[in-house]
Amino acid sequence: MANIKSAKKRILVNAKRAERNKAIKSKVKTMIKKVETAIAAGDKELAKENLTVAVSEIDKACSKGVIHKNTAARKVSRLAKKVNNMA
């Protein structure tokens, strides 16, 4: 354990931020899975609805600095491509 007061605070702050980042990343993954399950089921309407929610969550994660903007763009692009290529 750290002895210096500022180091103790950094430990607490880092733990709090890690927890927040973990929750945000988890939510993004869940939304992506929802889109992919809708695609697998062949339900284009549900896939489109879930896509808008997923894109929103990915953008939020990007704006909060949890994921890089290029990573966010790549995830959105791949999801949109999958939805658009549905029969």
C-alpha positions in Angstrom: 0.0 0.0 0.0 1.2 3.5 -0.8 2.4 5.8 2.0 2.0 9.2 0.3 -1.5 10.8 0.5 -1.6 11.6 -3.2 -0.6 8.1 -4.2 -3.4 6.7 -2.0 -5.9 9.0 -3.8 -4.6 7.9 -7.2 -5.2 4.3 -6.3 -8.8 5.1 -5.3 -9.4 7.2 -8.4 -7.9 4.7 -10.7 -10.1 1.9 -9.2 -13.2 4.0 -9.6 -12.4 4.9 -13.3 -11.5 1.3 -14.1 -14.9 0.2 -12.7 -16.6 2.8 -14.8 -14.7 1.9 -18.0 -15.5 -1.8 -17.4 -19.2 -1.1 -17.1 -19.2 1.0 -20.3 -17.3 -1.5 -22.3 -19.6 -4.3 -21.1 -22.6 -2.3 -22.2 -21.1 -1.7 -25.6 -20.4 -5.5 -26.0 -24.0 -6.3 -24.9 -25.5 -4.0 -27.5 -23.3 -5.4 -30.2 -24.4 -8.9 -29.3 -28.0 -7.8 -29.5 -27.5 -6.6 -33.1 -25.7 -9.8 -34.0 -28.3 -12.1 -32.5 -31.0 -10.2 -34.5 -28.9 -10.6 -37.7 -28.5 -14.4 -36.9 -32.3 -14.7 -36.4 -32.9 -12.9 -39.7 -35.0 -10.1 -38.2 -34.0 -7.0 -40.1 -36.3 -4.6 -38.3 -35.0 -5.6 -34.9 -31.4 -5.5 -36.2 -31.9 -1.9 -37.4 -33.5 -0.8 -34.1 -30.7 -2.5 -32.1 -28.1 -1.0 -34.4 -29.2 2.6 -33.6 -28.9 1.8 -29.9 -25.6 0.1 -30.3 -24.2 3.1 -32.3 -25.4 5.5 -29.6 -23.6 3.4 -26.9 -20.4 3.1 -28.9 -20.4 6.9 -29.5 -20.9 7.6 -25.8 -18.0 5.2 -24.9 -15.9 7.1 -27.5 -16.8 10.5 -26.2 -16.0 9.4 -22.6 -12.6 8.2 -23.7 -13.2 4.6 -22.9 -12.5 3.5 -26.5 -10.5 5.2 -29.2 -12.4 7.0 -32.0 -11.0 4.8 -34.7 -12.1 1.7 -32.7 -15.6 3.2 -32.4 -15.7 4.0 -36.1 -14.6 0.4 -37.0 -17.2 -1.2 -34.7 -20.0 1.0 -36.1 -18.9 0.4 -39.7 -18.8 -3.4 -39.3 -22.2 -3.6 -37.6 -23.8 -1.3 -40.2 -22.2 -3.4 -43.0 -23.6 -6.6 -41.4 -27.1 -5.2 -41.1 -27.1 -3.7 -44.7 -26.0 -7.1 -46.1 -28.9 -9.0 -44.7 -31.1 -10.7 -47.3 
